[in-house]
Amino acid sequence: MFTKILIANRGEIAARVAATCARLAIKTVAVYSDADATAKHVAACDEAIYIGGSSPKDSYLRWEKIIAAAKATGAQAIHPGYGFLSENEEFASACADAGLVFIGPPPSAIKAMGLKAESKQLMEKAGVPLVPGYHGSDQDAALLQREADRIGYPVLIKASAGGGGKGMRAVDRAEDFAQALASCKREAINSFGDDAVLIEKYVQRPRHIEIQVFGDTFGNYVYLFERDCSVQRRHQKVLEEAPAPGLSPELRQQMGDAAVAAARAVNYVGAGTVEFIVEQRDGGEMNFFFMEMNTRLQVEHPVTEAITGQDLVEWQLRVACGEPLPLKQDQLKITGHAIEARICAENPDNNFLPATGTLQVYGLPDCVTFECGVVRVDSGVREGDAISPFYDSMVAKLIVHGDTREQALARLDKALAHTHIVGLNTNVQFLRNVVQSRSFVQADLDTALIPREEAVLFKQEKVGLQLAVASAIAHTLLKEKADEARVTDRLAWLDPWARRDGWRSHGPSTRRFDYEFQGARHVVHMACEHDGSLSLEVAGERGAFAFVPLKQGIDVRCGDQRQIVSVYQKSDVAHVFTAQGATQIVAIDALAHAGDAQAEGGRLTAPMPGKVVSFAVKAGDKVTKGQPLALMDAMKMEHTIAAPSDGVVAELLYAPGDQVAEGAELLKLEVVL
């Protein structure tokens, strides 16, 4: 076994690999950029080497610096994680040339499977089923349009060198093809340095099911069953589970055998994932087609670890140092059900716009490692860390395991309820909405689940006004009591009138609170009776109010409702977390806001740091509400800036290619009233 390895990655996967290495007494070397100087993965390793600027092209993609760091620290091997250089044939070859072991497949396998078009030709020869499509090298736009017309709409344009949903567009009509192709090619060249694409028939009601495979240097191959990754947004996975619901043992074996055949066709070594698109037909019939092979460890590998009881990183290490596979096919068994939720810094209610900011609060559910089962969190950040615009928006992965899918679902929802993040937008509540949706509960799965369940997934306020107000006031009163405790304790024995508990000799005392909740302003009155009991008047309704501080949270009673809540006050915003969901409520200083003016109109600003790709208008153009005005690239994804109202473009303030900060005004729009 190796004694020291370098981890050529960052975030949660670097911390994940370091954890297995620590258990196996293997020393680890981290690499880090300017943005990651104090990152969790740096602290998780035994040594750390600085490799450059915050942008990946200046650091994590500079393989010559990474190899130099490995040699300087005496590392014997390099683990690439996923993303960055994990599927880079040139990097894998350079490791071998430098006398280092690349903990992954041989360069020839990466090359064979790295380009989707060529890999599909290989799979056709190996007898693996393929989706009808065009996988040729001729990338003439007119030819691609003709091929799409021949295949028949809807079609899917996919970056040949890509992954992670980048450089991918579904096209329903011939007249939309050219624009979608141009967008795919831009995104592909930015993400992979290669704008070649392939065209495939877009399968109706598709499920995305992938098979985990492993090979060793002795010619042994196994598959560690399947993962269903059908729940997706922007062609990127949101929830993954294993085993795939409703998959028969016969189909599981057919898909497993096909995945092994794919691995054998390229003499694969190490961990790989063969991805299939599964067509669902009336009557329950399923047909599967090869999509691609990812020649690395997958983000969702923990669900496979949970149902098999195996550490896939340990398998990678053992195979890379020349050992045979730890188990044979007949020794692998499925135990229970596992689900993984990707917690991302993004705003689902705003087209999943990625978010940046500081993790002011980062509270996670109690968890244990996968050796024990139940709940696991893989995270590359800590409270106080910043989510920057330079890398992927994923904050953590929450993995649960249960005896049945129903039990795993219940555990996942409870674990998400105990995930408290303050400081930036996240998809935690959205994930809870998905997990509770009819389609997901009933395992009615396909890649259109999110748009199909749109009505119950987006803009869902789970915490009512009354509970939000009661929670915020309870937190405020407890804080005031704590702040004043020292003064009260010192003075009360001298002067009972020094106490600030609201007592009066006659009549109840009242106190006014002003809040903004869900865009509306509310005046709330709290009354304190002679006996010390409290009541709240909210939106014209009065009810009893009581609260008790707990070791974790506050037991709040308001009217007929009683909930244990957690409240985090940041400036004038109270972030309230309950068993049903989370919300925010803003405290208003009535005097300070008495003269507020109307918000400024006509400004169009960057929603986050990024690069201006293009403008669709010029100064003097008339535009209508919702019309695309500009295109930005941020966190490796393109974002359209649309007109908020009818108007006339007064001025463009940037040029294509310019880097802009969050909140930068991109153009001026004269609003037409």
DOPA-772719 format. One record per residue (C-alpha): x, y, z. Coordinates in steps of 0.001 Angstrom, whole numbers, padded with zeros to 6 digits, always signed. Example, Ala and Ser with C-alpha at 12.3 -4.5 7.8 and 13.67 -1.06 7.14 Angstrom:
+012300-004500+007800+013670-001060+007140
END
This chain:
+000000+000000+000000+001095+003602-000594+002584+005530+002315+001884+009022+000934-000358+010371-001821-001186+013825-003169-004860+014758-003639-005174+016895-006774-008535+018407-005890-010371+020550-003357-013543+020701-001275-015518+017733-000084-013924+015124-002356-010422+016069-001177-011586+015828+002443-013342+012531+001620-010196+010950+000142-008117+012225+003067-010493+010525+005533-009989+007073+003984-006231+007639+003790-006138+008565+007482-007946+005322+008339-005402+003363+006270-002443+005289+007790-001566+006850+004424-000167+010393+004646-001763+012984+002393-000670+016156+000613-003230+018861-000238-002923+021478-002943-004653+024824-002675-005323+028088-004500-005551+031646-003203-009271+031186-002512-008625+027948-000596-005734+029006+001636-007746+028268+004807-010060+025625+003347-011179+022488+005174-009415+020104+002780-006098+021831+003511-006521+021226+007226-007622+017620+006599-004277+016642+005022-000840+016185+006568+000851+018678+004228-000314+021388+001835+001276+023036-001205+000203+026343-002751-000286+026046-006531-001673+029368-007761-004538+031777-008246-008205+031292-007426-009332+030506-010970-009016+026776-011746-006947+027516-014844-004386+029179-012567-004248+026392-009990-006198+023108-010022-005821+022710-013788-002054+023405-013733-000957+019773-013756+002749+020584-014034+002564+022371-010651+000651+019473-009135+003203+016923-010318+006039+019116-009028+004289+019298-005633+003934+015501-005524+007603+014961-006294+008758+017638-003834+006792+016067-000981+007704+012456-001751+004190+011373-002703+004024+008059-004554+000660+008581-006222-001914+011226-007130-005646+010916-006523-007502+013272-008909-010910+013208-007202-013600+014213-009709-013741+017213-012003-010633+019258-012807-007944+016800-014044-009682+013546-013135-010441+012648-016776-007446+014331-018389-005483+011845-020486-002463+014159-020718-002287+014516-016937-002517+010753-016390+000337+010221-018874+002426+012957-017246+002028+011258-013865+003402+008011-015289+006281+009855-016977+007152+011433-013613+007197+008039-011879+003916+008692-010064+000880+006387-009924-002300+007967-011246-005110+006629-009052-007488+006114-011944-007747+004307-015263-004930+004134-017824-004646+007080-020253-005873+004891-023103-009175+004235-021307-009623+007925-020504-009032+008755-024149-011376+006058-025409-014246+007137-023152-013438+010845-022944-015063+011813-026229-018707+010810-026289-018875+010281-030047-015880+007935-030227-016938+006061-027094-020356+005352-028597-018715+003862-031646-016694+001587-029340-019813+000609-027404-021638-000269-030600-018845-002718-031440-019028-004143-027890-022764-004810-028265-023898-002142-025782-027290-000596-026780-027121+003004-028090-029644+005839-028483-030195+006807-032142-028074+009860-032964-025157+011513-034750-021691+010934-033266-019526+012032-036176-016495+014320-036263-017881+016762-038859-019048+019730-036789-020404+021934-039548-023450+023733-038107-025573+023104-041204-024734+019385-041108-025625+019180-037421-028945+020874-038153-029679+018346-040928-028781+015439-038631-031120+016777-035960-033895+017089-038543-033207+013497-039659-033264+012089-036116-036500+013922-035348-037334+016333-032539-036964+016564-029640-033179+016078-029766-030421+016527-027220-027226+018436-028024-024336+017286-025823-020735+018444-025548-018616+015529-026721-015894+016139-024127-018205+017154-021329-019971+016070-018203-021926+017522-015292-024712+018785-017537-022528+021502-019049-022744+022064-022798-026088+020276-022994-029425+021504-024370-032725+019843-025249-034257+021226-028454-037954+020764-029245-038176+022597-032591-035970+022915-035653-036106+026715-035522-034517+026695-032016-031625+024427-032965-029065+027010-034169-029300+029169-031052-029091+026139-028715-026089+024793-030653-024216+028088-030314-024897+028201-026560-023741+024584-026113-020537+025241-027994-019740+028343-025928-020331+026512-022660-018328+023482-023863-015287+025508-024908-015319+027371-021576-015650+024215-019495-013655+021636-021457-011627+023490-024076-013424+021545-026826-016640+022654-028533-017417+019425-030412-020952+018119-029839-023067+015103-030653-026793+014906-031384-029113+012271-029949-032802+011480-029932-034294+012890-026737-035871+009889-025021-039360+010484-023606-039975+009819-019893-036303+008897-019432-034687+007691-016253-030993+008235-015668-029560+005037-014192-025850+004430-013840-023791+001378-012942-020718+001488-010717-017955-000693-012178-014474-001642-011033-011600-003319-012802-008102-004353-011712-004784-005029-013438-005474-008796-013433-008441-008532-015811-011112-008881-013108-014304-006827-013357-017359-006344-011142-020329-004020-010985-021460-002661-007638-025074-002282-008720-026883+000855-009842-027812+004377-008815-030896+006252-009995-029967+009871-010774-033149+010921-012559-033976+013961-010412-032082+016732-012180-032070+020466-012792-030180+021975-015705-029160+018390-016556-027289+018215-013229-028190+015735-010521-030076+016812-007405-030916+013525-005652-029389+010093-006214-030443+006782-004739-029418+003156-004699-030737+000719-005634-032938+002149-008406-036629+001796-007441-038619-000601-009584-035636-002154-011346-036117-005905-011721-033259-008290-010838-033160-009369-014494-032772-005818-015806-030224-005041-013083-028076-007947-014265-028476-007011-017944-027356-003457-017238-024537-004650-014990-023291-007070-017649-023456-004300-020291-021470-001966-018020-018793-004609-017480-018655-005208-021254-018089-001474-021710-015243-001529-019183-013654-004601-020776-013792-002955-024213-011257-000331-023069-009240-002485-020608-010495-000356-017762-008761-000246-014365-010123+001328-011182-013472+002987-010441-015749+004004-013296-019401+004686-013919-021339+003617-016986-024355+005863-017465-027513+004643-019170-030666+006401-020264-033660+004170-019508-036795+004501-021607-040032+003769-019740-042869+002393-021815-046502+001721-021038-046934-001516-019147-043730-001084-017153-041343-002171-019923-037893-000549-019763-035222-000275-022441-031746+001013-021659-029208+002801-023851-025568+003701-023262-024951+007432-022667-021356+007719-021538-018725+006382-019181-017238+008602-016499-013659+007469-015964-013445+008552-012338-015165+008361-008988-018631+009940-009057-020056+012604-006761-022806+010158-005787-020530+007233-004879-021572+007336-001161-024963+005731-001865-023177+002756-003415-020908+002579-000361-023968+002626+001896-025789-000296+000252-022662-002445-000273-020731-001613+002909-017603-000966+000833-015229+002015+000826-014763+002790-002869-011790+005087-002245-010035+002223-000481-010813+000019-003491-009251+002663-005734-006108+002779-003635-005726-001007-003487-006232-001460-007230-003842+001405-008017-001054-000154-005957-001428-003464-007809-003782-005476-005622-006690-007500-007060-010293-006415-006506-011272-006972-002854-014435-008941-003749-015841-011016-006611-019256-010401-008168-021055-013127-006218-019734-011681-002940-021387-008302-003481-024850-007825-001981-027381-004999-001707-028388-004086+001846-031162-001557+002399-031666+001697+000536-029607+004907+000399-030346+008426-000880-027977+011359-001386-029027+015019-001514-026677+017614-002983-026820+020767-000884-025908+023682-003139-025489+027429-002763-028205+028536-005150-031684+030018-005355-034131+027432-006745-036888+030059-006958-034704+032141-009297-033878+029497-011888-031305+027905-009545-029046+030943-009764-025772+030070-007964-025090+032036-004777-021948+033292-003103-021414+034430+000459-020165+033447+003894-021528+030533+005899-022525+032570+008938-024342+029533+010331-023547+026018+009168-025467+023571+011313-025535+019940+010195-027511+016943+011486-025837+014500+013823-024099+011972+011600-021919+008910+011637-019601+007401+009051-020797+004932+006453-019285+002057+008419-022181+002506+010864-024881+003553+008402-027904+005849+008952-026746+009468+008261-023539+010789+006700-022397+014250+005607-019561+014790+003126-018574+018442+003240-015636+020557+002194-016533+023676+004177-016891+024837+007755-018862+027579+009470-017292+030905+008575-016007+029746+005189-016911+031638+002033-018544+030121-001040-016680+031814-003888-017647+032254-007560-014572+030314-008721-015808+026769-008109-018898+024581-008160-021830+025679-005997-022092+022402-004029-021707+022933-000275-022162+019385+000993-023670+015965+000327-026185+014556+002793-026474+010762+002624-028961+008567+004507-029368+004807+004677-032343+002746+005812-033710-000766+005697-036313+000359+003142-036766+003291+000773-039586+004621+002947-037313+004651+005982-034515+006327+004029-036967+008997+002796-038097+009778+006344-034506+009979+007559-033515+012254+004701-036350+014692+005366-035498+014807+009072-031801+015289+008345-032576+018144+005932-034774+019748+008596-031729+019772+010887-029515+021373+008241-029344+025046+009172-027449+027340+006792-027449+031125+007082-025475+033604+005012-026451+032656+001479-029264+031049-000470-029327+027253-000543-031578+024541-001971-032264+022815+001377-035981+023661+001485-036307+022812-002205-034782+019380-001517-037338+018830+001245-040099+019790-001175-038814+017238-003708-038506+014495-001105-042104+015139+000010-043531+015393-003528-045958+012782-004805-043725+011725-007687-040653+011144-005554-042519+009442-002706-044192+007062-005166-040922+006559-007109-042555+007931-010264-039124+008943-011519-037865+010502-014730-035722+013489-015644-038845+015691-015942-039846+015218-012287-038932+018778-011276-040941+020569-014003-043799+018087-013517-043992+018872-009781-043268+022579-010228-046424+023669-008401-045296+022112-005106-041537+022596-005413-041043+026335-005903-041982+029391-003829-043460+027278-001052-043743+029057+002297-043921+026290+004911-043862+028528+007999-046893+030727+008611-046890+034365+009696-047997+033616+013258-045233+031098+013962-042584+033236+012243-043529+036263+014360-043708+034253+017589-040317+032664+016931-038654+036012+016181-040136+037685+019259-039211+034750+021507-035612+034955+020290-035573+038754+020805-036942+038512+024343-034479+035779+025306-031596+037838+023991-032793+040928+025843-033157+038890+029021-029614+037559+028661-028216+041034+027922-029958+042572+030914-029478+039684+033331-026342+041093+034898-027902+044514+035500-031117+043038+036857-029329+040605+039158-027210+043391+040649-029970+045980+041124-033142+044020+041817-032272+043279+045463-031719+047028+046033-034651+048329+044015-037497+046107+042775-038446+048888+040306-035165+048182+038471-036556+044930+037152-037426+045000+033416-039925+042151+033260-042934+044243+032161-044733+044100+035530-047271+046863+036209-049399+047637+039231-052568+047721+037136-053513+046648+033612-051418+044663+031128-048303+046140+029555-048108+046153+025779-045235+046263+023349-045217+046851+019598-043093+044982+017030-042917+045787+013305-041969+043057+010820-041791+042417+007112-042760+038882+006091-043147+037594+002540-043120+041140+001158-045856+042457+003484-045479+044654+006568-047143+043652+009839-047634+045443+013145-047663+043030+016095-048708+043774+019674-047591+041687+022638-049453+041971+025933-048112+040945+029355-050793+040235+031987-050513+040564+035795-049755+036885+036149-046896+037123+033657-048739+035363+030835-048250+036706+027319-050438+037069+024249-049784+038192+020701-052018+040051+018281-050949+039165+014744-052933+040214+011646-055951+041043+013803-055972+037716+015665-054989+037397+019322-053664+034205+020893-051716+032973+023894-047941+033218+023592-045331+031310+025565-041792+030093+025032-039186+028034+026845-035477+028008+025939-034074+024541+025325-030533+023247+025047-031040+023299+021283-033746+025671+020095-036817+027256+021630-040149+025622+022519-042639+028196+021165-046409+028261+021667-048572+030713+019748-052310+030174+019807-052954+026522+019006-049498+026016+017479-046555+024605+019382-043187+024067+017726-039562+023619+018634-037734+026200+016534-034186+027400+016000-033648+031110+015363-030492+032837+014161-030546+036636+014207-028284+038314+011647-028624+042094+011628-032365+042782+011310-033209+039380+009797-034352+036442+011915-033736+033087+010222-036320+030641+011576-035979+026852+011218-038862+024511+012095-039798+020886+011489-041981+022006+008567-039453+024276+006910-037415+027454+007197-038190+031114+006631-036907+034636+007208-038627+037559+008893-037259+041110+008976-037535+043394+012004-038392+046985+011043-037513+050127+012964-040772+052015+012449-039170+055443+012932-036136+054750+010745-038295+053529+007855-041011+056154+008068-039672+058091+005098-038498+055288+002819-038548+056233-000857-039567+054095-003756-036883+051700-005010-034854+052929-007948-035968+051664-011345-034143+051134-014574-031066+049336-013167-030036+045888-014376-027291+044372-012263-025170+041238-012231-026778+038691-009871-023318+037368-008952-019661+037770-009977-018954+036524-013499-018130+037390-017111-020284+039165-019678-020716+036777-022631-022807+038975-024896-025494+041631-025167-028643+040959-027199-029466+044675-027487-027784+048020-028164-028362+051544-026939-031643+052932-028257-033382+049565-028652-036935+049229-027401-037461+046122-025254-040407+044355-023687-040718+042767-020274-038971+039381-020144-036898+039989-023294-033295+038667-023021-030848+041557-022749-027503+040052-021779-025808+036719-021212-023431+036102-018287-021163+033191-017411-020812+032443-013682-019829+029263-011846-019368+027551-015234-023004+028131-016217-024659+030670-018513-027317+033012-017088-029696+035209-019069-030437+038744-017844-033965+039699-018901-035820+043018-018977-037883+043533-015795-040317+045787-017700-040929+047489-021012-038411+050216-021768-035644+051658-023915-031966+050717-023560-030156+053930-022597-026567+052659-022317-024473+049480-022216-021932+049797-019393-019712+046787-020187-018429+044887-023216-018478+041131-023931-015597+039425-022125-015547+041896-019216-015421+040488-015675-018041+042068-013403-018646+042049-009663-021908+041044-008010-024331+043970-008159-022485+045726-010998-024873+047669-013241-024645+046065-016702-026863+048486-018610-029281+051335-018089-032910+050918-019038-035353+053806-019305-038563+052300-017973-041748+052914-019946-044615+053523-017552
END
